[in-house]
Amino acid sequence: MGKLSNQQVVQSLTSKFGDRISVPNEPFGLLTFETSVGNISEVLRFLKEDKELKFNYLTDITGIHFPEQELSIGVIYHLHSLSNNIRVRIKVFLDGMAPHIPTATSLWEGANWMERESYDFFGIIFDGHPNLIRILNVDDMTVFPMRREHPLEDPNRVDKKDYFFGR
């Protein structure tokens, strides 16, 4: 098979998963779709192990936080099919009060540190992870600093004058 198109990937996913994946879109040409926490492991395994798709390279796992949404925590996966030179982005949205999702370390060992970082900064719990502990922040930290729950600046600081910042 020659170079895959986004449409061919969508056709493969739709024939395998049907309505278990969302209607995809292509911001800046990057095929992006959503699935649920219950389907993410099967979707990732299919994308990696399918003989034509071959999304064998995990580029990144990260989180996002939209506190105004009911499912406020998102887990974002970026996969790359090196042999087909095509990338996909998969989004899964979780309950911010209990953000659990299965680990991807059984598919990619490289997911280990990416999941630890997402746990450290967003509080996402990757069920089945072999060592889900903080990786960059101090161990006794009680908050997840990338969540949009805290102001960006301390309003009480006296060393920051607005006129220095064009305000």
C-alpha positions, -999 to +999 in steps of 0.1 A: +000+000+000+013+035-008+011+065+014-021+065+035-045+094+034-065+107+064-096+094+046-082+059+044-074+060+081-109+072+089-124+044+068-103+017+087-113+032+120-150+035+111-152-001+098-136-014+130-151+009+157-182+025+141-197+051+164-172+044+191-150+071+176-163+106+170-167+123+137-131+132+129-118+166+118-085+177+103-071+209+118-040+219+099-042+185+081-038+165+113-065+138+116-081+143+150-108+122+166-122+114+200-131+081+217-141+071+252-121+059+281-136+024+276-124+022+240-090+039+241-069+008+247-085-011+219-082+019+195-045+024+203-038-013+199-056-014+165-038+017+153-004+002+163-009-034+152-030-030+120-009-043+091-018-013+069-020+015+093+012+008+114+010+037+139+039+022+157+055+054+171+040+071+201+050+108+197+033+122+229+008+118+256-004+149+274-033+164+292-056+195+288-080+210+313-113+227+304-128+235+339-161+247+322-168+214+306-185+184+323-157+161+313-130+186+321-098+166+318-086+155+284-059+130+275-043+136+241-023+110+222-002+117+191+007+087+170+029+085+139+030+059+112+066+062+101+063+038+071+031+057+059+043+091+070+010+101+086+001+113+120-031+111+141-043+128+173-067+110+196-086+128+224-103+112+254-122+134+279-126+124+316-144+134+347-121+160+364-130+146+398-119+111+390-096+112+359-088+075+353-077+060+320-059+028+312-021+030+307-006+027+273+027+013+287+017-022+276+018-010+240+047+015+242+073+015+269+079+051+261+045+059+275+059+055+310+074+089+314+047+107+293+020+093+316+040+102+347+043+138+335+006+140+327-002+126+362+023+151+377+008+182+360-029+173+355-036+146+380-046+120+354-044+085+368-032+059+344-046+026+357-021-002+354+009+021+351+040+003+367+052+034+387+028+063+386+046+088+408+056+125+402+084+130+378+092+167+378+074+183+408+082+177+444+067+145+458+047+162+485+030+187+461-008+188+467-019+205+435-016+198+398-001+230+384-013+227+347-050+227+357-067+260+352-077+262+388-051+288+399-045+324+388-015+328+365+000+355+386-001+363+423-022+395+426-004+404+459+031+407+444+044+442+448+075+438+426+054+437+394+042+471+384+016+471+356+034+498+336+064+474+332+041+450+314+022+475+292-009+473+313 
